[in-house]
Amino acid sequence: MKKHFFLTLIVCTTLVSATLLAQTTPTRIAQADALVAQYLQPNGPGLSLSIMRDGETLYTKQQGYANLEHQVPITDSTVFLVASISKQFTAFSALLLQEQGLLDMDDYVGQYLPELEGIGQQITLRQLANHTSGLRNTYDLNRLRGRGEQDMITMHEMIDELLRQRGLNFTPGERFQYNNAGFALLAEVVGRVSGLTYAEFVQQHIFVPLGMHQSRFVDLHGTLLPHKANSYQRYGDTYYHIPINRTVVGSTGLYTTPNDLLKWAHNYQNAVVGTADMFAEMIIPTVLNSGERSYYGLGMETRMHHGVQVIFHGGGDAAYRSYLLQVPEYGFSLAVSGNYEAFNPLDLAYGMIDIFLADHITKTETVIPQYTTQELQKYEGTYQIFPGLYLEFVAQDDSLYFRGWGDEGLGGPLPTMGEGVFSFPYLPKSRMVFTQDQVMWHLSDFFYPGKRVPSPTPPAYEDLTLSEYEGSFYSEELQTTYTIVAREGQ
């Protein structure tokens, strides 16, 4: 009996090894190298990429400099800020506490953050983690306070600001609107419930057990991180260092390596920390109050790519750009991080799926319709994305055109990408997908639904006594004073 068992084990091991070998043939490695080489910045910043299948490394590549001043090359130990990839760790931390009976994702946030008077009894913890809370976004609040992207903003300062809010942008659960505020507050809940700081909780309960020794949430300005890459933006022929001075965690704040992220991805597929049920809960599509579905779960999102389901999230802050994806059906995981603003990891990440899972994906040729003006008229109209943000589309000369609300002229024609799908060339990685009386604006990994509405009437101009509007106005929620003055009739 034992002899048969060991023979079976040897055969299975050989088959797995043969499968991995087939996936890493010289041809596929050469294809992967060629794809990565397209992102080479001579004497500039670069990227680090790692791919794993069933716990085994399929491919790894690093190129460029982590530090341009000292010409320090990027290695597999280089640490990057992965920005919004942090969100899945925050959602998972809350689920760990739910598993321990210390909270429930369907509890109201006011139970844990009583300072959120009024609105705390309207928002659940789950809505914090699926972008349906209606909270005002942190970046918008900072701008209203006169704070810039590179100003120093601490986690304590951010939480205090959010806890002062007394109003919402919309009824919780009414719609999906990507929002960093929810994850910052959820991190605060994790800290209060666990008795640790959020950074300490994740370190003790996730990073250490999984051997993610190069991963850390930074919640203290000036923290020294060994092997950290700087982020850079290029102007003309010169690169400039773009610092990150915020120490906000939960929505962002995680510094890590692609190799460490793959340890986390492997845990998703082979739960050591947490349970399979917890990870399944993280990818359940969100159902809005209307019954509509959003394919964002709890810090993770899903999509189909050439016939396979992909679980993914990207991240970008300062000039760092990162992407983490998994194809659980085939035990495939990929993590990539770059340190320059122009790096868009999406095409690289999905190109690697096409290379290493070529035997499993199904590529179908997209038929590009040749529309007439009459056929395009079904997409015409004004669509509201957010209150105050309208997109207008006009059919003319067998093409669909975009016009900003209130503008008189038309932009250029929108290239047709498929049935009801049009490229939006004004922004990179952007397209419009039309269904009946609705458009879905895809911008990289983000999506913004818009419904067809009657074209709003622009406000009429009238003569005003401007001096009546002069004065100083104080916002308790922002703790900011606005001074309004009239000069030369304006």
Secondary structure as GFF3:
##gff-version 3
##sequence-region A 1 490
A	DSSP	alpha_helix	2	23	.	.	.	ID=ss1
A	DSSP	alpha_helix	26	37	.	.	.	ID=ss2
A	DSSP	beta_strand	47	53	.	.	.	ID=ss3
A	DSSP	beta_strand	56	63	.	.	.	ID=ss4
A	DSSP	beta_strand	65	67	.	.	.	ID=ss5
A	DSSP	beta_strand	72	73	.	.	.	ID=ss6
A	DSSP	beta_strand	80	81	.	.	.	ID=ss7
A	DSSP	three_ten_helix	83	85	.	.	.	ID=ss8
A	DSSP	alpha_helix	86	99	.	.	.	ID=ss9
A	DSSP	three_ten_helix	109	111	.	.	.	ID=ss10
A	DSSP	three_ten_helix	119	121	.	.	.	ID=ss11
A	DSSP	alpha_helix	125	129	.	.	.	ID=ss12
A	DSSP	alpha_helix	138	144	.	.	.	ID=ss13
A	DSSP	beta_strand	153	154	.	.	.	ID=ss14
A	DSSP	alpha_helix	155	163	.	.	.	ID=ss15
A	DSSP	alpha_helix	181	194	.	.	.	ID=ss16
A	DSSP	alpha_helix	198	202	.	.	.	ID=ss17
A	DSSP	pi_helix	203	207	.	.	.	ID=ss18
A	DSSP	beta_strand	216	217	.	.	.	ID=ss19
A	DSSP	beta_strand	232	235	.	.	.	ID=ss20
A	DSSP	beta_strand	238	241	.	.	.	ID=ss21
A	DSSP	beta_strand	246	247	.	.	.	ID=ss22
A	DSSP	beta_strand	254	256	.	.	.	ID=ss23
A	DSSP	alpha_helix	258	269	.	.	.	ID=ss24
A	DSSP	alpha_helix	276	282	.	.	.	ID=ss25
A	DSSP	beta_strand	286	287	.	.	.	ID=ss26
A	DSSP	beta_strand	293	294	.	.	.	ID=ss27
A	DSSP	beta_strand	301	305	.	.	.	ID=ss28
A	DSSP	beta_strand	308	317	.	.	.	ID=ss29
A	DSSP	beta_strand	320	327	.	.	.	ID=ss30
A	DSSP	three_ten_helix	328	330	.	.	.	ID=ss31
A	DSSP	beta_strand	332	338	.	.	.	ID=ss32
A	DSSP	alpha_helix	345	356	.	.	.	ID=ss33
A	DSSP	alpha_helix	373	376	.	.	.	ID=ss34
A	DSSP	three_ten_helix	377	379	.	.	.	ID=ss35
A	DSSP	beta_strand	381	386	.	.	.	ID=ss36
A	DSSP	beta_strand	389	396	.	.	.	ID=ss37
A	DSSP	beta_strand	399	404	.	.	.	ID=ss38
A	DSSP	beta_strand	416	418	.	.	.	ID=ss39
A	DSSP	beta_strand	421	423	.	.	.	ID=ss40
A	DSSP	beta_strand	430	435	.	.	.	ID=ss41
A	DSSP	beta_strand	438	443	.	.	.	ID=ss42
A	DSSP	beta_strand	446	453	.	.	.	ID=ss43
A	DSSP	three_ten_helix	466	469	.	.	.	ID=ss44
A	DSSP	beta_strand	471	475	.	.	.	ID=ss45
A	DSSP	beta_strand	480	484	.	.	.	ID=ss46
###
